[in-house]
Amino acid sequence: MSDITDFTENEMWTIGTTLKERYGEPVPPELADSELRLDPLSPELTLCPTAFWKHNGCHLLVCKTGETRYRCQFYYGGHEMYGTGIEEFDDLAECMVTLLQVQAEHEASKQA
């Protein structure tokens, strides 16, 4: 059993608002749970609340790993998974903006 609380109403507002600003329309995230290894030295997996969405064939997700701790990534398939280069954020808005910027830069580099 995980001690990590679900996303709060304020956190969901931050996610939804950031997505609307990025895509110009509402993109409602779905909620799930992910099993993550929070301590790289331990084999123990922790159930973490996760918000995810899909846009133009890309899947993006933010996992809540603590009271104000978040991890994120995006992927196109099992062999195309990417992160932001930052393991964990302590600010959800920063996590969201960084994730969306890195993903947009990745898309732009694929087009070049």
C-alpha atoms as a printed R data frame, in Angstrom:
    type eleno elety resid chain resno      x      y       z
1   ATOM     1    CA   MET     A     1  0.000  0.000   0.000
2   ATOM     2    CA   SER     A     2  1.289  3.447  -0.910
3   ATOM     3    CA   ASP     A     3  1.363  6.427   1.418
4   ATOM     4    CA   ILE     A     4  1.393  8.823  -1.545
5   ATOM     5    CA   THR     A     5 -1.874 10.738  -1.782
6   ATOM     6    CA   ASP     A     6 -3.774 11.148  -5.045
7   ATOM     7    CA   PHE     A     7 -3.458 14.353  -7.035
8   ATOM     8    CA   THR     A     8 -5.269 17.187  -5.294
9   ATOM     9    CA   GLU     A     9 -7.845 19.416  -6.952
10  ATOM    10    CA   ASN     A    10 -5.191 22.163  -7.193
11  ATOM    11    CA   GLU     A    11 -2.689 19.785  -8.801
12  ATOM    12    CA   MET     A    12 -5.294 18.651 -11.334
13  ATOM    13    CA   TRP     A    13 -6.065 22.304 -12.079
14  ATOM    14    CA   THR     A    14 -2.346 22.963 -12.686
15  ATOM    15    CA   ILE     A    15 -2.107 19.996 -15.049
16  ATOM    16    CA   GLY     A    16 -5.296 20.874 -16.941
17  ATOM    17    CA   THR     A    17 -4.463 24.571 -17.240
18  ATOM    18    CA   THR     A    18 -0.944 23.872 -18.476
19  ATOM    19    CA   LEU     A    19 -2.245 21.438 -21.091
20  ATOM    20    CA   LYS     A    20 -4.859 23.909 -22.295
21  ATOM    21    CA   GLU     A    21 -2.214 26.631 -22.608
22  ATOM    22    CA   ARG     A    22  0.101 24.295 -24.537
23  ATOM    23    CA   TYR     A    23 -2.426 22.770 -26.926
24  ATOM    24    CA   GLY     A    24 -4.926 25.643 -27.189
25  ATOM    25    CA   GLU     A    25 -7.805 23.407 -26.160
26  ATOM    26    CA   PRO     A    26 -8.734 21.325 -23.135
27  ATOM    27    CA   VAL     A    27 -6.894 18.002 -22.963
28  ATOM    28    CA   PRO     A    28 -8.302 16.196 -19.953
29  ATOM    29    CA   PRO     A    29 -5.694 13.933 -18.358
30  ATOM    30    CA   GLU     A    30 -6.622 10.429 -17.304
31  ATOM    31    CA   LEU     A    31 -5.649  9.075 -13.898
32  ATOM    32    CA   ALA     A    32 -3.946  5.793 -13.105
33  ATOM    33    CA   ASP     A    33 -1.331  4.321 -10.795
34  ATOM    34    CA   SER     A    34  2.240  3.419 -11.708
35  ATOM    35    CA   GLU     A    35  4.674  1.215  -9.845
36  ATOM    36    CA   LEU     A    36  7.960  3.064  -9.504
37  ATOM    37    CA   ARG     A    37 11.240  2.367  -7.816
38  ATOM    38    CA   LEU     A    38 11.641  5.514  -5.729
39  ATOM    39    CA   ASP     A    39 14.948  4.416  -4.191
40  ATOM    40    CA   PRO     A    40 17.412  3.216  -6.846
41  ATOM    41    CA   LEU     A    41 19.180  1.091  -4.218
42  ATOM    42    CA   SER     A    42 16.018 -0.795  -3.267
43  ATOM    43    CA   PRO     A    43 14.078 -3.325  -5.345
44  ATOM    44    CA   GLU     A    44 10.830 -2.158  -3.699
45  ATOM    45    CA   LEU     A    45  8.183 -0.704  -5.997
46  ATOM    46    CA   THR     A    46  5.845  2.045  -4.806
47  ATOM    47    CA   LEU     A    47  2.375  2.698  -6.173
48  ATOM    48    CA   CYS     A    48  2.317  6.317  -7.408
49  ATOM    49    CA   PRO     A    49 -0.668  8.336  -8.670
50  ATOM    50    CA   THR     A    50 -0.203  9.126 -12.359
51  ATOM    51    CA   ALA     A    51 -1.791 11.619 -14.729
52  ATOM    52    CA   PHE     A    52 -1.419 10.802 -18.424
53  ATOM    53    CA   TRP     A    53 -2.623 12.006 -21.788
54  ATOM    54    CA   LYS     A    54 -2.007 11.411 -25.474
55  ATOM    55    CA   HIS     A    55 -1.430 14.057 -28.110
56  ATOM    56    CA   ASN     A    56 -0.525 13.470 -31.763
57  ATOM    57    CA   GLY     A    57  0.673  9.915 -31.138
58  ATOM    58    CA   CYS     A    58  2.752 10.822 -28.111
59  ATOM    59    CA   HIS     A    59  1.911  9.564 -24.632
60  ATOM    60    CA   LEU     A    60  2.913 11.860 -21.755
61  ATOM    61    CA   LEU     A    61  2.733 11.226 -18.036
62  ATOM    62    CA   VAL     A    62  3.415 12.784 -14.665
63  ATOM    63    CA   CYS     A    63  3.778 10.583 -11.592
64  ATOM    64    CA   LYS     A    64  3.367 11.929  -8.091
65  ATOM    65    CA   THR     A    65  6.177 10.448  -6.010
66  ATOM    66    CA   GLY     A    66  5.612 12.349  -2.772
67  ATOM    67    CA   GLU     A    67  3.797 15.272  -1.166
68  ATOM    68    CA   THR     A    68  5.346 17.755  -3.620
69  ATOM    69    CA   ARG     A    69  7.515 15.497  -5.774
70  ATOM    70    CA   TYR     A    70  6.898 14.546  -9.400
71  ATOM    71    CA   ARG     A    71  8.515 12.533 -12.191
72  ATOM    72    CA   CYS     A    72  7.596 12.731 -15.853
73  ATOM    73    CA   GLN     A    73  8.282 11.184 -19.234
74  ATOM    74    CA   PHE     A    74  6.903 10.877 -22.728
75  ATOM    75    CA   TYR     A    75  6.952  8.029 -25.195
76  ATOM    76    CA   TYR     A    76  5.844  7.003 -28.654
77  ATOM    77    CA   GLY     A    77  6.161  3.258 -28.146
78  ATOM    78    CA   GLY     A    78  8.060  0.728 -26.091
79  ATOM    79    CA   HIS     A    79 11.337  1.623 -27.787
80  ATOM    80    CA   GLU     A    80 10.942  5.393 -27.860
81  ATOM    81    CA   MET     A    81 10.831  6.593 -24.254
82  ATOM    82    CA   TYR     A    82 12.182  9.963 -23.151
83  ATOM    83    CA   GLY     A    83 12.627 12.004 -20.006
84  ATOM    84    CA   THR     A    84 13.497 15.605 -19.332
85  ATOM    85    CA   GLY     A    85 16.956 15.008 -17.902
86  ATOM    86    CA   ILE     A    86 15.651 15.936 -14.452
87  ATOM    87    CA   GLU     A    87 14.896 12.930 -12.263
88  ATOM    88    CA   GLU     A    88 12.419 14.571  -9.930
89  ATOM    89    CA   PHE     A    89 10.710 17.953  -9.607
90  ATOM    90    CA   ASP     A    90  9.474 19.634  -6.430
91  ATOM    91    CA   ASP     A    91  7.123 21.943  -8.354
92  ATOM    92    CA   LEU     A    92  4.320 20.539 -10.512
93  ATOM    93    CA   ALA     A    93  4.072 23.578 -12.799
94  ATOM    94    CA   GLU     A    94  7.810 23.414 -13.510
95  ATOM    95    CA   CYS     A    95  7.509 19.669 -14.140
96  ATOM    96    CA   MET     A    96  4.655 20.185 -16.620
97  ATOM    97    CA   VAL     A    97  6.287 23.065 -18.490
98  ATOM    98    CA   THR     A    98  9.619 21.254 -18.731
99  ATOM    99    CA   LEU     A    99  7.965 18.047 -19.950
100 ATOM   100    CA   LEU     A   100  5.979 19.874 -22.622
101 ATOM   101    CA   GLN     A   101  9.010 21.924 -23.749
102 ATOM   102    CA   VAL     A   102 11.274 18.888 -24.042
103 ATOM   103    CA   GLN     A   103  8.594 16.968 -25.929
104 ATOM   104    CA   ALA     A   104  8.007 19.923 -28.307
105 ATOM   105    CA   GLU     A   105 11.757 20.205 -28.937
106 ATOM   106    CA   HIS     A   106 11.877 16.471 -29.634
107 ATOM   107    CA   GLU     A   107  9.018 16.807 -32.134
108 ATOM   108    CA   ALA     A   108 10.766 19.725 -33.836
109 ATOM   109    CA   SER     A   109 14.005 17.750 -34.144
110 ATOM   110    CA   LYS     A   110 12.106 14.848 -35.753
111 ATOM   111    CA   GLN     A   111 10.698 17.269 -38.360
112 ATOM   112    CA   ALA     A   112 14.142 18.673 -39.269
